[in-house]
Each structure stands twice: as structure tokens, then as C-alpha cells.
Amino acid sequence: MDEIGDGAAQLHEISVEMGKELKSQTVMLEDVNDKTGSLKKRTDLSHQKVIDMIENMNSCRKYGLMLFLFVLFLILLFVTIYT
């Protein structure tokens, strides 16, 4: 009977520690969630600014930008594969 009581006491201590850990992790997750929400708002704003800038360009500049980005992509791909 004493062993069962000791086991129950140990389980209680473990569950209390787990509860404390879960509370601290909840606080950390809420902090990450708040920061992520703020980052998403800023990212959406930046995305919209880029879209507006591209829409206001003439077609020749758009094609030049696309060509530049494509060449940059190829260079980065080459560097990634061969290093």
C-alpha cells in the first residue's frame, strides 16, 4: 500500500511539473504568435507595395526585371549546386 502511495505522490509531482512546463510553453507560444501576426502584416504591406510598383512599370521595364530575376535565380541555383 505504501508503494502505491509513493507512486501516486511521484505521479502527482510529475504532473505538477508538467503543468508548469505547459504554462510556460503556452506563454512562449502566445509571444511567437503575436510576433508572427505583426510580421505577417508587415510582409503583406511590403508585398502590396511591390505589386503596385510592378503594375506602374511599363512593359519593357517589366521584362527587364523578369530577365534580371531569372538570371539571378540561375546564378543562385548554380552556386547552390556546385558548392
HELIX and SHEET records of a PDB file:
HELIX    1   1 ASP A    2  GLU A   55  1                                  54    
HELIX    2   2 SER A   59  ILE A   81  1                                  23    
END                                                                             
